[in-house]
Amino acid sequence: MEPISTTLPTEANPTVYYRGGQGDAVLALHHLAGMQGWEPLHAALAEQFEVIAPFHPGFGPTADATDFRNELDLVLHYRALLDELGVERVHVLGHSIGAWIGAELAAIYPERVERLMLLNPVGIWDDELRGEDPYAQPPMAATAVLLADPERRDELILRHGEVDATENYVQEMKDLKASARFLWPVPDTGVARRLPLIKAPTLIVTSTNDRVVPAAYGDVWKRHIANASTVTIDGGHLVNLEDPARVAGLAANFFRGAE
């Protein structure tokens, strides 16, 4: 699937996104290491829903996000995108940094979010639970920490044989730099103070082998959201790439209300 580019009325640089499928709209907000195009997870969800999968500002083919300084800028960006696309209410599938942004969107604009799924969410720090720093990894293995099996990085992120791996090494570092604008050096974003404002039914999904957001963080997020439940599945921080069918199945059941 080819990406779509549009320039929002209040922004100078284009927003790039994928859109496919039919049914209730799902806004898929990607993780801190970027998006691998129209991913198998998107395709699986598009069998039942209309999936809108944008690149966050500064990621992938988008321009440097110097105009975006905090989470409110990102929330306003996604509200403007939904307005531009004529989508009044959405289910949100937020992953990693995308889960943080999705939670902020649901807290600030509760009327726009039908159901909220937070997959391995970043944005809360607990001194006892901790978690590995994704920005302190060896340069040539920058995203290995995000996978349950680091050996799958070649297949899932660098995609040797499909694209130029050298270009993907560079893109990997650019995407991590883009996320660091919002998450480094302090991994606690203050989102916990706004989570009680969320009205949407919320499913918090954690992964057994997530070294960046240990599974126990699921209960920390749940304590702040009134209508929330948790589930833990096998995988690493990038379980969306490791087991897209499992994640898509959980999301589809939740968005249909079959929890």
C-alpha positions in Angstrom: 0.0 0.0 0.0 1.2 3.5 -0.9 1.4 6.2 1.8 -0.8 9.3 1.5 0.5 12.8 2.1 -1.5 15.8 3.3 -0.7 19.2 4.7 -2.9 20.1 7.7 -4.2 23.7 7.7 -2.2 24.7 10.8 1.1 23.0 9.9 3.9 23.8 7.4 5.0 20.2 6.7 3.0 17.3 5.2 1.6 14.5 7.3 2.2 11.0 5.9 -0.2 8.2 6.6 -1.7 4.9 5.4 -5.4 4.3 5.2 -7.1 1.1 4.3 -10.1 -1.2 5.1 -13.7 -0.5 5.9 -15.8 -0.3 9.1 -15.3 1.6 12.3 -12.2 3.8 12.3 -9.0 2.7 14.1 -6.2 5.3 14.6 -3.0 3.2 14.9 -0.2 5.2 16.6 3.2 3.6 16.2 6.1 2.8 18.6 9.3 4.8 19.4 11.3 3.1 16.7 9.0 4.1 13.8 6.8 2.2 11.4 7.6 -0.4 8.8 5.2 1.0 6.3 1.8 -0.7 6.0 2.5 -3.5 8.5 1.0 -7.0 8.8 -0.8 -5.7 11.9 -2.5 -3.0 9.9 -3.5 -5.3 7.2 -5.0 -7.8 9.6 -7.0 -5.1 11.3 -8.1 -3.7 8.0 -10.1 -6.9 7.3 -12.6 -5.6 9.9 -11.9 -1.9 10.4 -10.9 1.2 8.6 -7.2 1.7 9.7 -5.5 5.1 9.7 -1.8 4.6 10.4 0.2 7.9 10.4 3.9 8.5 10.9 4.4 10.7 13.9 5.9 14.0 13.1 9.6 13.6 12.6 9.5 9.9 11.8 10.0 8.0 8.6 9.3 10.1 5.5 8.0 13.2 7.5 10.1 16.3 8.0 12.0 17.1 11.2 9.5 17.8 13.9 11.0 21.0 15.3 7.6 22.7 15.6 6.4 19.9 18.0 7.7 20.6 21.5 5.5 18.6 23.8 2.6 16.1 24.1 0.0 18.8 23.6 1.4 19.7 20.2 1.1 16.0 19.2 -2.5 15.7 20.5 -3.5 18.8 18.6 -1.8 17.4 15.5 -3.9 14.2 15.7 -7.1 16.0 16.4 -6.4 18.2 13.3 -5.7 15.0 11.2 -9.0 13.4 12.3 -10.7 16.7 11.4 -9.0 16.7 8.0 -10.1 13.1 7.3 -13.7 13.8 8.4 -13.4 11.2 11.2 -15.4 12.2 14.3 -14.7 9.2 16.6 -12.1 6.5 16.5 -10.8 3.5 18.3 -7.2 4.1 19.2 -4.5 1.5 19.1 -1.5 3.2 20.6 1.9 1.4 20.9 4.8 2.5 23.0 5.2 6.3 22.4 2.0 6.0 20.4 0.2 4.7 23.5 1.3 7.7 25.5 0.0 10.0 22.7 -3.2 8.0 22.4 -3.8 8.2 26.2 -3.2 12.0 26.1 -5.7 12.3 23.2 -8.3 10.3 25.1 -7.8 12.4 28.2 -7.9 15.8 26.5 -10.6 15.0 23.8 -12.6 12.1 25.4 -15.4 12.7 22.9 -13.2 11.7 20.0 -12.1 8.3 21.4 -14.5 5.3 21.4 -12.2 2.6 22.8 -8.5 2.8 23.7 -5.9 0.0 23.5 -2.5 0.8 25.0 0.2 -1.6 23.9 3.4 -1.5 25.9 2.9 2.1 26.9 5.8 4.4 27.7 5.4 7.6 29.7 5.3 6.5 33.3 8.5 5.7 35.3 8.6 3.7 38.5 11.9 3.5 40.4 11.3 -0.1 41.4 10.1 -1.4 38.1 12.5 0.7 36.0 13.2 -0.5 32.4 16.1 -0.4 29.9 16.9 2.9 28.2 16.2 2.5 24.5 18.5 5.5 23.8 21.6 3.9 25.5 22.1 0.9 23.2 25.1 0.1 21.0 24.7 2.1 17.7 24.8 -1.0 15.5 22.2 -2.8 17.6 20.0 0.2 18.5 16.7 -1.6 18.4 17.8 -5.1 19.5 16.6 -4.3 23.1 13.0 -3.9 21.7 12.7 -7.5 20.6 12.2 -10.6 22.7 14.7 -12.3 20.3 17.3 -9.8 19.2 18.3 -12.1 16.4 15.0 -11.2 14.6 16.1 -7.6 14.2 17.6 -8.4 10.8 14.2 -9.9 9.6 11.8 -7.5 11.3 13.5 -4.1 11.3 16.5 -4.0 8.9 14.6 -6.3 6.5 17.7 -7.7 4.7 16.8 -8.8 1.2 13.7 -6.5 1.0 15.3 -3.0 1.3 18.8 -1.5 1.6 19.8 -2.5 5.1 22.3 0.5 5.3 19.4 2.9 4.7 17.4 1.2 7.4 20.3 1.5 9.9 20.2 5.3 9.2 16.4 5.4 9.5 16.5 3.5 12.7 18.7 6.1 14.3 16.6 9.0 12.9 13.4 7.5 14.3 14.9 7.0 17.7 16.2 10.6 17.6 12.6 11.7 16.8 11.1 9.9 19.8 13.9 11.1 22.1 12.7 14.7 21.4 9.7 13.8 23.7 11.0 11.0 25.9 14.7 11.8 26.8 16.3 12.3 29.3 13.3 12.0 31.6 11.1 8.9 30.8 8.2 10.1 33.0 6.0 12.4 30.9 3.5 13.4 33.6 0.7 11.5 31.8 -0.4 9.8 35.0 -1.9 13.1 36.2 -4.2 13.2 33.1 -5.1 9.5 32.8 -8.1 9.8 35.3 -9.7 12.1 32.6 -10.0 9.1 30.2 -13.6 8.0 29.7 -13.1 5.4 27.0 -13.0 1.7 27.9 -9.3 0.9 28.0 -7.3 -2.3 27.4 -3.6 -2.2 28.6 -1.5 -4.9 26.9 2.0 -5.7 28.1 4.6 -8.2 26.9 6.4 -10.9 28.9 9.8 -10.0 27.5 9.5 -6.3 27.2 12.8 -4.9 28.6 11.9 -1.3 28.1 8.4 -1.4 29.6 8.3 -4.4 32.0 4.9 -6.1 32.1 4.3 -4.9 35.7 3.8 -1.4 34.4 0.4 -2.5 33.1 -1.0 -2.4 36.7 0.6 1.0 37.2 -1.3 2.4 34.2 -4.5 0.6 35.2 -4.5 2.3 38.6 -5.0 5.7 37.0 -7.7 4.8 34.4 -11.2 4.1 35.8 -12.5 1.8 33.1 -9.3 -0.3 32.3 -8.3 -3.9 32.2 -4.9 -5.5 31.5 -3.6 -8.5 29.7 0.0 -9.8 29.2 1.1 -11.6 26.0 4.3 -13.3 24.9 6.8 -11.0 23.1 9.0 -8.0 23.4 8.4 -4.3 23.2 7.8 -4.7 19.4 5.3 -7.5 19.7 3.4 -5.8 16.9 6.1 -7.1 14.6 6.9 -10.3 16.4 3.3 -11.5 16.6 1.0 -9.3 14.6 -1.9 -11.8 14.4 -2.1 -12.0 18.2 -2.1 -8.3 18.6 -4.7 -7.8 15.8 -6.9 -10.4 17.3 -6.8 -8.8 20.8 -7.5 -5.4 19.3 -10.4 -6.5 17.0 -12.1 -8.3 19.9 -11.7 -5.3 22.2 -12.9 -2.8 19.6 -15.9 -4.9 18.9 -16.7 -5.0 22.6 -16.0 -8.7 22.9 -13.5 -8.4 25.9 
